[in-house]
């Protein structure tokens, strides 16, 4: 699923209407932190699975 520029613009406009323009930077920061934590967790899980292949069920 690809999100084009028009869809992205629509999402930003709807978010601005719902949350207000003052809250958008805070919302973006929270979203970025969540994505970083998700990536870190999946990287650690992959590392653990690669280190312990015999323990997989």
NORQUIVEN-V816310 format. One record per helix or strand of 2 or more residues. SS is the DSSP state (H for helix, E for strand). FROM is the first residue (numbers start at 1). TO is the last residue. If there is no record, write none. Layout:
{{SS/FROM/TO} {SS/FROM/TO}}
This chain:
{{H/5/19} {H/24/51} {H/53/55}}
